[in-house]
Amino acid sequence: MPTEILMPALSPTMEEGTLAKWLVNEGDTVSAGDLLAEIETDKATMEFEAVDEGVIGKILVEEGTEGVKVNTAIAVLLEEGESADDIDADSDKPAPAKDKKDDGAEKESKEEAKETSGSDEPAEDSKEDKADKGKVTSAPPAPQQDGKRIFASPLARRIAADKGLDLREIEGSGPKGRIVKADVEAARPADKPAPDARAETKAPAQAATAMPTGPATETVLKMYETRAFEEMKLDGMRKTIAARLTEAKQTIPHFYLRRDIRLDALLKLRSEMNAGLESRGVKLSVNDFIIKACANALQAVPDANAVWAGDRILKLEPSDVAVAVAIEGGLFTPVIQDAEKKSLSALSAEMKDLATRARDRKLAPHEYQGGSFAISNLGMFGIDNFDAVINPPHGAILAVGAGVKRPVVGKDGELTTATVMSVTLSVDHRVIDGALGSELLQVITEQIENPLAMLA
């Protein structure tokens, strides 16, 4: 039988995506590894490859369709010896004229006849039938047991889905054990397996979406009905940001530690290093030094290099540091892995590459997921200081403000000026206690104020 091509899960947290563009047409022959489509997730646009060879028999989801659920059939692949006539999704035959009031009865009678014959060949459809069948969700996909497909008619699958029955628990009485309408209708609720407690546990993004987030849409619209406004549609990225940050502020017990850090020694060293690296086309930023300082500090205070994992804490060995990158309509937090082992020039090159591809939405999921610690730097926008929201499951995030000239008291007690940068460490109290967080921030401060230590 024809094989359904399903909407892939391109990241561990992906639940739906946008079918941005088809790279094949109906009738095209494809092999394993050929590109089929471009899929937009909440964070990136990724290419989807074929895993089998065959002919694209039918495209079920048009390009540009948003909100396509993972594991939804998006196309049908025909294998050798199969033809478009074998596809059970639609029929191109013209529909005979009939009264609308007879549609339901006629549709059901056709499906019952199809069950009795045991054939997967569709009978002649009405226009409304064809419209229903054209929808991807017209009938649940055929389930599998031990890797083998369970044969059931489309009507039986729909009835089972409506009744909440598992077809794997029902014995078919149709040809070759096919499950038909009568089998599903005869099944008792007792046939339904006990719910799996794990299946009822929502993913963090789902749980956050279900949380109260303020007044209802209708209430807000009514409040501003006499004012001019433009409605901005939420894309996948903005929905994810809203869900994740709602989750973070409602479930993570934040506390905040603040420090002023002098930058004069770092700025002097940076200027000298950039002069020496100019011939190699390398130009270090202040942020590169901050990344290195945080990576070294996580090694010096290993108990703070940790993440919250629901019922336990995971203490990481490498310093995997995430860095917030602003893009149009949202932000990414690409992760630099093993940052403690990399030179400043290597960190700088990697960060520039990640930031460029983040703005083009070309990062792969593994490049922006993970890490134990994050940095958010708004100093380049003239922000003196701010409090950042922890990106779960990270244990902490460092908010970095601008370096500005300020009057300070020198070591000799004399009043002088220095370039000072304000930072705030937002900490998850479930993972890091106050004293431990203070120790981490102290080491970060020492690294930045004595930058030669980063080169050791």
N, C-alpha and C positions, 0 to 999 in steps of 0.2 A: 504494500500500500504506500501511497505518497507520504513523504516525511515532512512534518511541520518544522519550519525554522522558527525558533522562539526568540523573543526579546531577551538578550543576554543580560546578566548581572555583571556590569563592568567594574564594580567595586563592591566590597563587603556590605556596604550600607545602602546600595542602590535599590530602590523599590520601584521606580518608574523612570522613564526617559523620553526624550523627543527623537523621533525618527527623522533626523535632519535631512538626509539625502540618500537616495538609492544609487548605488554605483553599478547596478545591473538592471536588465529589463526582463520581462517575461519572455521565455524562449531561449535565454542565454544559457550556454553550458558553462558550468563552474567546476573547479577542482578544489580540493582541500588547500586552504591557505589563500585562496582568492578573496579579494575585498568585496564584500556585499553591500555595505551601507556605512554611513556615518551616523553615530548615535551621540546625542547630547545628554550628558548626565547633569547633575546639579553643579558640577565643577568644571567639566571639560568636554570637548568634542573628541570622540575616539572612533577609530575604524573597527568594523566588525568583520571578521574573517569567516569563510566557509569552513566547516569541519568535515564535510563529505563532498563527494563529487556527484554531479547530476545536472538536471536542467531545471531552471526556474519556471515552474509550472504556473504559478499564480502569485501575485503580490497582494497581500491582504490588508496591509496598512500603508496608506499613502504617505509620501514624504512630507515633512512639515507637521505631522500629527504629534501633538503633545500628550503627555500623561499616559504613555503606553506602559502598562504594568509588566514587570519582569515575568518571563515565562509565558507571555501571551504570544500566540501564533502571529507572525508578521508576514510569512510567505510559505509557499509549499514547494518542496523540492521533489522532482520526479527522478526516479532511478531508472536504470536500463530496463527497457521493456514496458515501462509505464507511459501513459499519455495523459493529456489534460482531461480526458473522459473519466479518469480514475479519481479525480479530485472530488472530495465529499463536501467542499465548502460552498459551491454555488453552481448555477446552471445558466447557460446563455440562451436556453430555449425561450421563445416568446410565450407569454402567459395568456391563457384563454380568458375571455371576458366572463365576469361572474359578479354576483352581488357581494358587497362588503360584509354583509351579515353572515355569509357562509364561509368567510375566510378562515376563522378559527377551526370550525368543524372539518373543513376540507383539508386544511394543513395537517390536522391531527390524523385524519383518516389516511392521508398519503404516507405519513411517517409510520403509521401502524402497518400499512401494506408493505412498506419497505422492510419493517422488522420481520414480518412473516416470511418474506422472500429471502431474507438473509443477505440481500444485496446492498452494497454501499452506493449503488448508482442512484442519484437523486431523480425523483419524479418531476414532472413539469411543474414549475413554480409560478405563483402569481407575482405581480410587481411588489406587493407588500412582503411576500415571502422572501423574495430576492433581496429586498432592502434589509430584512432581518438577518438573512444569512450573510450579507455583506459585512455586517458588524463582526468585529473580532470576538466579541463576548457573546455571540448568539448561542453557543453551547460550550460547556466546560470541555477542556481538552481530555482526550482519552487517558485514563490513569494507567500506571504500569505496576506490575508486581514481579519482583525478582528480575527486573530488567526487561520483562516481556509485557507487551501491550495487552490490556484487558479490552475485549471487543464489546462495545455497547452502542446502541443506536443513539443518534443525537437527541431524540425525544427522551429516551431513558436517562441520558446524562443530565438533561435539563431538570427532569423531575427529581432525580437523585440530589442534584445541587439544591433545589428548592426545599427538599425535605431534610437536607443535611445528612444524607446517607453516603457511606463509603462504598463505592462499587466493588472494591476489593473484598467486601464482606458478603456480596450477593452472588448467588449461583445462577447462571444464565440458563434459560430453557429454550432459547432460539437455536437456529442452525449453528453447529460447531461451538456450542456453549455461549453464543452471543446473548448479552443481557438485553431484554426488551422491556417495553412499558409495563407489562403485566408483572414481571419479576420485581421491578422497583415498587410498584403500587402494593404488592403483596408483602414487601419487606416491613418488618415491625421496627419500631424505634429501638428495640432491644438489639437489633442487628447493628446498630450504630456503635462504633468503638468508643470507649471512654476517652474523654478529651485528655490530651497530653498537656500537663501543666506548663511544660516548656513552651508549647506553641502559644499559650495565652500570654506569655511575657512579651510585652511590646519592645521593639527596638527603641533606643533612646530618642531618635528623631520622631517616631510615631507617638511615644508617650508625651514628648514635649508639645507636639502639635495638638494633642487632646487636652492639654492643660488650659485653664482659663487665661486668656491673654488680653482682656479688656472688654469694653462695650461691644455689643453685637454690631455687625456691619450695618444693619438697617437703622440702628439707633444713631450711629455716627452719620450716616447719609442724611437722615432726617434733621440732624443738628445743623448741617451745612447746606440744606436744600435751597436756601435763599442766597448763597454765596457762589461765586464762580470758582470752579475747580476742574482739574483734569484727573481722571482715574488712571493710576499707573498699575498695569498688570504685574503680578508677582511672577518672576521666572523661577526656575528650579533652585538657582543659587540663593536668591533672596528668601525663599521659603525655608531652605535649609539653615541659613544664617539665623533667621528668626526662631526656628525650632531649637537649634543648638544653644543659642544664647539664652533663650527662655529656660531651657533645661539647666544651663550653667548657673544662672542666678537663682533659680528656685530650688536646686538640689545641692549646690556646692557651698559649704560654709566658708566664704571668703574672709580673709583678714589681710591687712595692708601694712607694709613696712616701707618707710621712706628714707632716702638718703640724698645728700648733695655730694657730688663727686667732682673733683678738680680734674680738668682735662689738659692743662698746659703741657705736662710732660708727654702725654699721648700725642698731642698736636705737633709738638716738636719732633718726636720720633717719626710720626707719620710723614711729615714734610721731608725728612732726611731719607726715609725709605723710598718714598715716591720719586725722589730725584735719582736714586740709584736704580730704580725699576723702570724708569721711563723708556729706556732702550728696548725693554721687553714688552712694552705696551700695557704694563700693569699700573693701575692707580688704586691704591687702597683707600677705603672710606672709613670714617669713624665707626660705622656700623660693623665693619669687618673685625675691628679690634674688640667691639662689644661682644660679638659672637664668640670670638676666641676666649675672651675673659670668662664668659658664662660657661663655656665648655670645660675650661680648666677648673672653674669653681665647682662644677658638678663632680669632677673627679676628686677634688680635695674634700668635699663634703658628700660622700657617696650615699648617705641616708636620705639626702634631699633629691637624689636622682631617681625619682620614683613616680608611679602613676597609681590612680585608684582603679581597682578592678572589681567593684561591686561588693564582694565579700572578702577581699584580700588586697594587699598592696604588692605591686610588682616593682622591685628595685632593679634598675637597669645597670648594666656594666658600662656600655659605651655612652658617650655624651651625644645624643641625637637632639639637635636644637632646631626648633621650628622658628621661622621668621615671617611675620605678617607682611604681605605684599598687597597693596591696594590696586584693584583693577576696576574697570568700568562696571558699575552695578554691584560691587561686592569686594571680596578679598579672598586670597589664598594664604595658607601657611605652609609653604614648602619646607621640607625637613632636610637639614644637612646632617647626614649620618657620620658618626665617628669624627665629630668636629674637633675633638681634643687631639687627634693624630695629624691633623692637616695644618700646613703652613698658612700664614696669613694670605699669601698670594694665591694658594690653592683655594682657600675659603672664598676669597674675593671673586675668582673666576667662576666657581661653582654657583655662588649666590647670584651673580649677574646672569648666568645661563638660566637658573631656575626662575628668576624674576621675569626675564624676557618671555619664557615659555608660559609662565603663569598669566601674563597679560594677554597672550594669544590663546589662552585656555588649551594649551597643549600638554599639560602635565599629566602623567599617568598617576593612578590612585596611590601607588606605593611611594610616590614622590611628595605627596602632601598629607599622608596619614602616618600616624605613629609619633615618635618623639616623647620626651618626658617634660620638656621645658620650652617656653616660647618667648620671643622678643617682639615687642610692638614699638616701633620708633616713629614718633610724630614730630620729632625735633626739626626735621627739614621743612615742616609746615609752620614753624614758629610757635609751636605749643610748648609752654614752659614745663607743665607737669599734668598728669592725668592718671586715672586708675583704669587698668585694662581688665577685661573679663577673661577668666580662665577658660581655656579651650579643652573640654574634657576629652580624654582622661588625664591630661597633664596635671602635675602637682603644683605648678606655679607658672607665672608669666611676668616678665619684666617690662614695665612701661617706661620708655625713654623720652625725655624732653629735650629741648634745645640747649646747647651750650652757650651761655651768655656771660659777658663780663660783669662781675659783681665786686663790691668791696668786701674784703675778707681780712681776718686777723692772721698775720703770718706767724711762723714758729717762734719768731723773736718777740712777738707781742705787738709788732708794728702793724698799722693799718695799711693794707695794700690792695691790689686788684688781682683777680684770677678769673679764668674761664671756668664756670661752674655748670654742671649738668645735673638736673633733678631727675631721680628715678624713683619708681614705686614698684615694689614687688608684691603682686597679688598672689596669695597663698591659699591652697586648699587645706583647711585645718584637719581634715581627716587623714591627710598624708604627711603633712609637715607641721610640727608644733612651732610656737613662737620663737623659742630659743634656737631651734634648728634653722628656721627661716632667717633669723638674724645672723647666724653664723654664715649661711650661704651668701647673704647680701654683703657681709663684711669682706668675704674673700673676693667677690666680684669687684667691690670698691678698691681693694688692694691691687688687684690685677690691672685695673684701668689706671689707677694713679701711679703705678710702677710698671709701665708697659714692657720694660726690658725683660721682666719675668715671663712674659708670654713667649719670648724667643728662646728661653732656656730649654 
